[in-house]
């Protein structure tokens, strides 16, 4: 399954679990129904800021996990990790997790 169809499927399922209409989701994000429909039908991906807004709107663990998986896949491809040995990839992600943990802890202390 490609990234766009994976995204649109996750979006549709999250909306159905929330029992919302496309219009309701679009209104809550401040976008047009046509724009939201294009995302859910798999015509295009939404900008990152809207992924965050969708995660907040749906408040759905399955959807959040799907979005995280997709973002990791994009990052993996952009970093060229698919050409690295598995051990190096594991090390890369362990470092990434450590950095994220550190940043989250620092951010929480600032709150």
LUMZA-959011 format. One record per residue (C-alpha): residue number from 1; residue in one letter; x negated, z negated, y. Coordinates in nm, 2 decimals, always signed. Example, Ala and Ser with C-alpha at 12.3 -4.5 7.8 and 13.67 -1.06 7.14 Angstrom:
# residues 2
<rec num="1" residu="A" X="-1.23" Z="-0.78" Y="-0.45"/>
<rec num="2" residu="S" X="-1.37" Z="-0.71" Y="-0.11"/>
END
This chain:
# residues 111
<rec num="1" residu="X" X="+0.00" Z="+0.00" Y="+0.00"/>
<rec num="2" residu="X" X="-0.14" Z="+0.09" Y="+0.34"/>
<rec num="3" residu="X" X="-0.16" Z="-0.15" Y="+0.63"/>
<rec num="4" residu="X" X="+0.14" Z="+0.00" Y="+0.83"/>
<rec num="5" residu="X" X="+0.37" Z="-0.01" Y="+0.53"/>
<rec num="6" residu="X" X="+0.26" Z="-0.36" Y="+0.44"/>
<rec num="7" residu="X" X="+0.32" Z="-0.47" Y="+0.80"/>
<rec num="8" residu="X" X="+0.67" Z="-0.31" Y="+0.82"/>
<rec num="9" residu="X" X="+0.77" Z="-0.46" Y="+0.48"/>
<rec num="10" residu="X" X="+0.66" Z="-0.81" Y="+0.59"/>
<rec num="11" residu="X" X="+0.84" Z="-0.77" Y="+0.92"/>
<rec num="12" residu="X" X="+1.16" Z="-0.66" Y="+0.75"/>
<rec num="13" residu="X" X="+1.15" Z="-0.94" Y="+0.49"/>
<rec num="14" residu="X" X="+1.08" Z="-1.21" Y="+0.76"/>
<rec num="15" residu="X" X="+1.37" Z="-1.08" Y="+0.97"/>
<rec num="16" residu="X" X="+1.60" Z="-1.09" Y="+0.68"/>
<rec num="17" residu="X" X="+1.50" Z="-1.44" Y="+0.58"/>
<rec num="18" residu="X" X="+1.57" Z="-1.55" Y="+0.94"/>
<rec num="19" residu="X" X="+1.90" Z="-1.36" Y="+0.93"/>
<rec num="20" residu="X" X="+1.83" Z="-1.20" Y="+1.26"/>
<rec num="21" residu="X" X="+1.90" Z="-0.85" Y="+1.39"/>
<rec num="22" residu="X" X="+1.64" Z="-0.62" Y="+1.52"/>
<rec num="23" residu="X" X="+1.80" Z="-0.65" Y="+1.86"/>
<rec num="24" residu="X" X="+1.76" Z="-1.03" Y="+1.85"/>
<rec num="25" residu="X" X="+1.39" Z="-1.01" Y="+1.76"/>
<rec num="26" residu="X" X="+1.32" Z="-0.75" Y="+2.02"/>
<rec num="27" residu="X" X="+1.50" Z="-0.95" Y="+2.29"/>
<rec num="28" residu="X" X="+1.30" Z="-1.26" Y="+2.20"/>
<rec num="29" residu="X" X="+0.98" Z="-1.07" Y="+2.23"/>
<rec num="30" residu="X" X="+1.08" Z="-0.90" Y="+2.55"/>
<rec num="31" residu="X" X="+1.05" Z="-0.55" Y="+2.41"/>
<rec num="32" residu="X" X="+1.29" Z="-0.27" Y="+2.35"/>
<rec num="33" residu="X" X="+1.49" Z="-0.23" Y="+2.03"/>
<rec num="34" residu="X" X="+1.33" Z="+0.11" Y="+1.98"/>
<rec num="35" residu="X" X="+0.98" Z="-0.04" Y="+1.99"/>
<rec num="36" residu="X" X="+1.07" Z="-0.31" Y="+1.74"/>
<rec num="37" residu="X" X="+1.24" Z="-0.05" Y="+1.51"/>
<rec num="38" residu="X" X="+0.93" Z="+0.16" Y="+1.51"/>
<rec num="39" residu="X" X="+0.73" Z="-0.14" Y="+1.39"/>
<rec num="40" residu="X" X="+0.98" Z="-0.23" Y="+1.12"/>
<rec num="41" residu="X" X="+1.02" Z="+0.13" Y="+1.00"/>
<rec num="42" residu="X" X="+0.65" Z="+0.18" Y="+0.97"/>
<rec num="43" residu="X" X="+0.60" Z="+0.43" Y="+1.25"/>
<rec num="44" residu="X" X="+0.34" Z="+0.21" Y="+1.42"/>
<rec num="45" residu="X" X="+0.16" Z="-0.13" Y="+1.43"/>
<rec num="46" residu="X" X="+0.23" Z="-0.37" Y="+1.71"/>
<rec num="47" residu="X" X="-0.03" Z="-0.50" Y="+1.95"/>
<rec num="48" residu="X" X="-0.21" Z="-0.83" Y="+1.85"/>
<rec num="49" residu="X" X="-0.03" Z="-1.03" Y="+2.12"/>
<rec num="50" residu="X" X="+0.30" Z="-0.94" Y="+1.95"/>
<rec num="51" residu="X" X="+0.18" Z="-1.03" Y="+1.61"/>
<rec num="52" residu="X" X="+0.12" Z="-1.39" Y="+1.75"/>
<rec num="53" residu="X" X="+0.47" Z="-1.38" Y="+1.91"/>
<rec num="54" residu="X" X="+0.63" Z="-1.26" Y="+1.58"/>
<rec num="55" residu="X" X="+0.45" Z="-1.54" Y="+1.39"/>
<rec num="56" residu="X" X="+0.59" Z="-1.79" Y="+1.64"/>
<rec num="57" residu="X" X="+0.94" Z="-1.64" Y="+1.63"/>
<rec num="58" residu="X" X="+0.98" Z="-1.62" Y="+1.25"/>
<rec num="59" residu="X" X="+0.80" Z="-1.96" Y="+1.18"/>
<rec num="60" residu="X" X="+0.78" Z="-1.83" Y="+0.82"/>
<rec num="61" residu="X" X="+0.48" Z="-1.92" Y="+0.60"/>
<rec num="62" residu="X" X="+0.51" Z="-1.60" Y="+0.40"/>
<rec num="63" residu="X" X="+0.51" Z="-1.38" Y="+0.71"/>
<rec num="64" residu="X" X="+0.22" Z="-1.58" Y="+0.86"/>
<rec num="65" residu="X" X="+0.02" Z="-1.54" Y="+0.54"/>
<rec num="66" residu="X" X="+0.09" Z="-1.17" Y="+0.53"/>
<rec num="67" residu="X" X="-0.03" Z="-1.13" Y="+0.89"/>
<rec num="68" residu="X" X="-0.34" Z="-1.33" Y="+0.82"/>
<rec num="69" residu="X" X="-0.42" Z="-1.11" Y="+0.52"/>
<rec num="70" residu="X" X="-0.37" Z="-0.80" Y="+0.72"/>
<rec num="71" residu="X" X="-0.59" Z="-0.92" Y="+1.01"/>
<rec num="72" residu="X" X="-0.86" Z="-1.01" Y="+0.76"/>
<rec num="73" residu="X" X="-0.84" Z="-0.67" Y="+0.60"/>
<rec num="74" residu="X" X="-0.88" Z="-0.50" Y="+0.94"/>
<rec num="75" residu="X" X="-1.17" Z="-0.73" Y="+1.03"/>
<rec num="76" residu="X" X="-1.32" Z="-0.67" Y="+0.68"/>
<rec num="77" residu="X" X="-1.30" Z="-0.29" Y="+0.73"/>
<rec num="78" residu="X" X="-1.43" Z="-0.30" Y="+1.09"/>
<rec num="79" residu="X" X="-1.73" Z="-0.51" Y="+1.00"/>
<rec num="80" residu="X" X="-1.82" Z="-0.27" Y="+0.72"/>
<rec num="81" residu="X" X="-1.80" Z="-0.55" Y="+0.46"/>
<rec num="82" residu="X" X="-1.67" Z="-0.31" Y="+0.20"/>
<rec num="83" residu="X" X="-2.02" Z="-0.18" Y="+0.17"/>
<rec num="84" residu="X" X="-2.18" Z="-0.52" Y="+0.11"/>
<rec num="85" residu="X" X="-2.25" Z="-0.70" Y="-0.22"/>
<rec num="86" residu="X" X="-1.99" Z="-0.96" Y="-0.31"/>
<rec num="87" residu="X" X="-2.23" Z="-1.25" Y="-0.26"/>
<rec num="88" residu="X" X="-2.30" Z="-1.15" Y="+0.09"/>
<rec num="89" residu="X" X="-1.93" Z="-1.11" Y="+0.16"/>
<rec num="90" residu="X" X="-1.86" Z="-1.46" Y="+0.03"/>
<rec num="91" residu="X" X="-2.13" Z="-1.60" Y="+0.26"/>
<rec num="92" residu="X" X="-1.99" Z="-1.41" Y="+0.56"/>
<rec num="93" residu="X" X="-1.65" Z="-1.55" Y="+0.51"/>
<rec num="94" residu="X" X="-1.77" Z="-1.90" Y="+0.45"/>
<rec num="95" residu="X" X="-1.95" Z="-1.88" Y="+0.78"/>
<rec num="96" residu="X" X="-1.64" Z="-1.75" Y="+0.94"/>
<rec num="97" residu="X" X="-1.43" Z="-2.03" Y="+0.80"/>
<rec num="98" residu="X" X="-1.69" Z="-2.29" Y="+0.93"/>
<rec num="99" residu="X" X="-1.68" Z="-2.13" Y="+1.28"/>
<rec num="100" residu="X" X="-1.30" Z="-2.13" Y="+1.29"/>
<rec num="101" residu="X" X="-1.29" Z="-2.49" Y="+1.17"/>
<rec num="102" residu="X" X="-1.53" Z="-2.59" Y="+1.44"/>
<rec num="103" residu="X" X="-1.35" Z="-2.40" Y="+1.71"/>
<rec num="104" residu="X" X="-1.01" Z="-2.54" Y="+1.61"/>
<rec num="105" residu="X" X="-1.16" Z="-2.90" Y="+1.62"/>
<rec num="106" residu="X" X="-1.31" Z="-2.84" Y="+1.96"/>
<rec num="107" residu="X" X="-0.98" Z="-2.68" Y="+2.09"/>
<rec num="108" residu="X" X="-0.78" Z="-2.97" Y="+1.96"/>
<rec num="109" residu="X" X="-1.00" Z="-3.22" Y="+2.14"/>
<rec num="110" residu="X" X="-0.95" Z="-3.04" Y="+2.47"/>
<rec num="111" residu="X" X="-0.57" Z="-3.07" Y="+2.44"/>
END
